[in-house]
Amino acid sequence: MRVWASLSFIIFVTLTSLACSDSNKQPVIDAVASVDSRPTDAARDAAVDAPLDAAIDARLTTLGPVDCGGSRTCPGQSTCTATAPGGVCNGCGSDNDCPSRTACGQFGACVRDCTTDADCSAGKRCNGSGQCTIRTCSNQNACPAPYVCAGTLCQRPPCGPGNTCPGSMTCAAGLCIEPL
């Protein structure tokens, strides 16, 4: 049985070698890659990835309003919670302690009025009271890119190796901050 299997394999290899050569017993050589008109794997990948990359970049350029973080600080006595998407100024005593277009809320945090989620930073949502609040998240309910889930709330992503950040975000104090 083994002899028959070995003989079959030798016949297969011989026939394959003959089929892959021309009548002068010279092996057929593949065409040079530059002559081949088919796109390379890299070109195909780039063509497929380009629309996806553009869509991700578009989302990253529409991250919404930024209240604090990086070089933008909170006015008055309030301080910035920089981990929150768009930042949140906390500890306000009046609207004077809040960035423009925000007001001092009942819990001492500056809040932004909204009618839809689009009025808020991408990591926040418009709640039933018409104010932007940080989005909740879980393993089944991810944060919108580029934000990350920390516990149960979305937050700014940490800076990557070499202080890199997604899209137009910049690294400040270990966090990726939205453009102002």
C-alpha positions in Angstrom: 0.0 0.0 0.0 2.8 2.4 0.9 4.6 1.6 -2.4 1.5 2.4 -4.4 1.1 5.8 -2.5 4.7 6.7 -3.1 4.5 5.8 -6.7 1.3 7.8 -7.1 3.1 10.8 -5.6 6.1 10.5 -7.9 3.8 10.3 -10.9 1.9 13.4 -9.7 5.1 15.4 -9.2 6.4 14.4 -12.6 3.2 15.3 -14.4 3.0 18.6 -12.6 6.6 19.5 -13.6 5.9 18.6 -17.2 2.7 20.7 -17.2 4.5 23.7 -15.8 7.2 23.8 -18.5 7.1 24.6 -22.2 8.0 22.2 -25.0 11.7 23.0 -24.7 11.6 21.7 -21.1 12.3 25.2 -19.8 10.3 26.2 -16.7 7.6 28.8 -17.2 8.7 32.0 -15.4 6.1 34.3 -13.9 5.8 37.7 -15.5 7.6 40.6 -13.7 5.3 42.2 -11.1 5.4 45.6 -12.9 4.0 44.0 -16.1 1.2 42.4 -14.2 -1.9 44.7 -14.5 -3.7 43.3 -11.5 -3.5 45.5 -8.3 -1.2 44.3 -5.6 -2.5 43.3 -2.2 -1.4 46.6 -0.8 -3.2 48.5 -3.5 -6.4 46.5 -3.0 -6.2 47.0 0.8 -5.7 50.7 0.3 -8.7 50.9 -2.0 -10.9 49.1 0.5 -9.5 50.9 3.6 -9.6 54.4 2.2 -13.4 55.0 2.5 -13.3 53.4 6.0 -10.3 55.6 7.1 -12.0 58.7 5.7 -15.2 57.9 7.6 -13.2 57.5 10.9 -11.3 60.7 10.3 -14.6 62.5 9.6 -16.0 61.3 12.9 -12.9 62.4 14.7 -13.2 65.9 13.2 -16.8 66.3 14.5 -16.2 65.5 18.2 -18.3 68.4 19.3 -17.7 71.2 21.8 -14.8 71.2 24.1 -15.3 72.8 27.5 -11.8 72.2 29.1 -8.7 70.1 28.8 -5.2 70.7 27.4 -4.6 74.4 27.2 -8.3 75.3 27.8 -9.0 75.8 31.5 -12.2 76.4 33.4 -13.0 80.0 34.3 -13.5 81.2 37.9 -13.4 78.7 40.8 -14.3 75.6 38.7 -11.7 72.9 37.8 -11.5 70.6 34.8 -12.3 66.9 34.9 -10.2 66.2 31.9 -11.1 62.6 31.5 -14.6 63.4 30.5 -15.3 63.7 26.7 -15.0 67.4 25.9 -14.0 67.9 29.6 -16.3 69.0 32.4 -15.8 72.1 34.6 -16.8 71.1 38.1 -17.1 73.1 41.3 -18.9 76.1 39.9 -20.8 78.5 42.2 -22.4 80.5 39.4 -22.6 80.7 35.6 -19.5 82.9 35.7 -17.4 79.9 36.7 -18.4 78.1 33.5 -17.2 78.2 29.9 -19.3 80.0 27.3 -22.6 78.4 26.2 -22.7 76.4 29.5 -24.4 77.1 32.8 -23.7 76.0 36.4 -25.9 73.0 37.0 -27.6 72.0 40.3 -24.7 69.6 41.3 -21.9 72.2 40.7 -20.9 71.0 37.3 -21.1 73.2 34.2 -23.6 71.8 31.8 -24.5 72.5 28.1 -28.1 72.8 27.0 -29.1 70.6 24.0 -32.0 69.4 21.9 -30.2 66.5 20.2 -27.1 64.4 20.8 -25.4 66.4 18.0 -25.4 69.5 20.3 -23.0 67.6 22.7 -19.5 66.2 22.5 -19.5 62.8 20.8 -18.9 61.0 24.1 -21.9 62.7 25.7 -25.7 62.5 24.9 -28.6 64.8 25.3 -30.6 63.7 28.3 -34.4 64.0 28.9 -33.8 67.4 30.7 -32.1 68.9 27.6 -28.6 68.8 29.0 -25.5 67.1 27.8 -24.4 64.2 30.0 -21.5 61.7 29.7 -22.6 58.6 27.9 -22.8 55.3 29.9 -21.1 52.3 28.5 -20.5 48.6 29.1 -19.0 45.6 27.3 -22.3 45.4 25.2 -22.6 49.1 24.7 -19.4 50.7 23.5 -18.5 54.3 23.5 -18.4 56.1 20.1 -14.9 56.4 18.6 -12.4 57.5 19.8 -13.7 57.5 23.4 -13.1 54.5 25.7 -15.3 52.9 28.3 -13.9 53.3 31.9 -16.2 51.5 34.4 -19.6 52.7 33.2 -18.8 56.0 31.6 -17.2 57.1 28.4 -13.9 59.0 28.7 -11.1 60.5 26.6 -8.6 57.9 25.4 -5.2 57.8 27.0 -2.3 58.8 24.8 -0.6 56.0 22.9 3.1 55.2 22.6 5.1 58.4 21.7 2.1 60.5 22.9 0.1 59.6 19.8 -3.6 60.2 19.6 -6.4 59.4 17.1 -7.2 61.8 14.3 -6.8 65.5 15.2 -6.7 64.9 19.0 -3.5 65.9 20.8 -1.8 64.5 23.9 -1.9 66.5 27.1 -1.2 65.2 30.5 -1.6 61.6 29.3 -5.0 62.1 27.7 -6.0 62.6 24.1 -7.8 66.0 23.9 -10.2 67.1 21.2 -9.2 70.1 19.0 -10.5 73.4 20.2 
